[in-house]
Amino acid sequence: MKKRCRWILSGCLVLLFSVVFGTGVEASKETALLHKEQAFSIMKKSAVVQPKLVGPISKKKIYDTLLPYFTKNYIEAFIKENFLETEKGLIRK
């Protein structure tokens, strides 16, 4: 009788752990998908904003425009790669 109770208890524990950990895996997949969707949304928004940076423009305006989407290091590299400094401000190459 004790062996049967142990087997039933062991089976219940295995079932409980599989449900708990299986749900955690599904939740992490949903979270990963959410992060992926957020990343694509940010990429789309930044792709729309970048072409609007034309004409003589200040560094501050570029930073203010791109900061929601990129890090300061990336923005600095973006400016160095894509803009020329003139007396009136930065212009696209």
C-alpha positions in Angstrom: 0.0 0.0 0.0 2.8 2.4 0.8 4.5 1.7 -2.5 1.3 2.5 -4.4 1.0 5.8 -2.5 4.6 6.7 -3.3 4.0 5.9 -7.0 0.9 8.0 -7.1 2.6 10.9 -5.3 5.6 10.7 -7.6 3.3 10.7 -10.6 1.4 13.7 -9.3 4.7 15.6 -8.7 6.0 14.8 -12.2 2.7 15.9 -13.7 2.8 19.1 -11.6 6.4 19.9 -12.6 5.7 19.3 -16.3 2.7 21.7 -16.2 4.6 24.4 -14.3 7.7 24.2 -16.4 5.9 23.7 -19.7 3.9 26.9 -19.1 7.1 28.8 -18.4 8.5 27.7 -21.7 5.4 28.9 -23.5 5.5 32.2 -21.6 9.1 32.8 -22.6 8.2 32.1 -26.3 5.5 34.7 -26.1 7.9 37.2 -24.5 10.5 36.5 -27.2 7.9 37.1 -29.9 6.8 40.3 -28.2 10.4 41.5 -28.1 10.8 40.6 -31.7 7.7 42.6 -32.7 8.8 45.6 -30.6 12.2 45.5 -32.3 10.6 45.5 -35.8 8.3 48.3 -34.8 11.3 50.4 -33.6 13.2 49.6 -36.8 10.3 50.7 -39.0 9.9 53.9 -37.1 13.6 54.7 -37.2 13.6 54.0 -41.0 10.9 56.6 -41.4 12.6 59.2 -39.3 16.2 59.0 -40.8 15.4 60.3 -44.3 13.8 63.4 -42.7 17.2 64.5 -41.5 18.0 66.8 -44.5 19.3 70.3 -45.1 21.4 72.2 -42.7 20.6 70.6 -39.3 22.1 70.8 -35.9 23.6 67.9 -34.0 21.1 68.5 -31.2 18.2 68.1 -33.7 19.7 64.8 -35.0 20.1 63.5 -31.4 16.6 64.6 -30.4 15.2 62.8 -33.5 17.2 59.5 -33.2 17.6 59.1 -29.5 14.3 57.2 -29.0 15.5 54.6 -31.4 19.3 54.4 -31.1 22.1 54.7 -28.5 24.3 57.8 -28.3 27.3 55.9 -29.7 25.3 54.7 -32.7 24.0 58.3 -33.4 27.5 59.7 -33.2 28.7 57.0 -35.7 25.7 57.8 -37.9 26.5 61.5 -37.9 30.2 60.9 -38.8 29.2 58.5 -41.6 26.4 60.4 -43.2 26.9 64.2 -42.6 29.3 66.9 -43.5 29.8 69.9 -41.2 29.3 73.3 -42.7 29.0 76.8 -41.4 25.2 76.5 -41.5 25.1 73.1 -39.8 25.3 69.5 -40.7 24.2 68.4 -44.2 23.8 64.9 -45.7 26.7 63.6 -47.8 
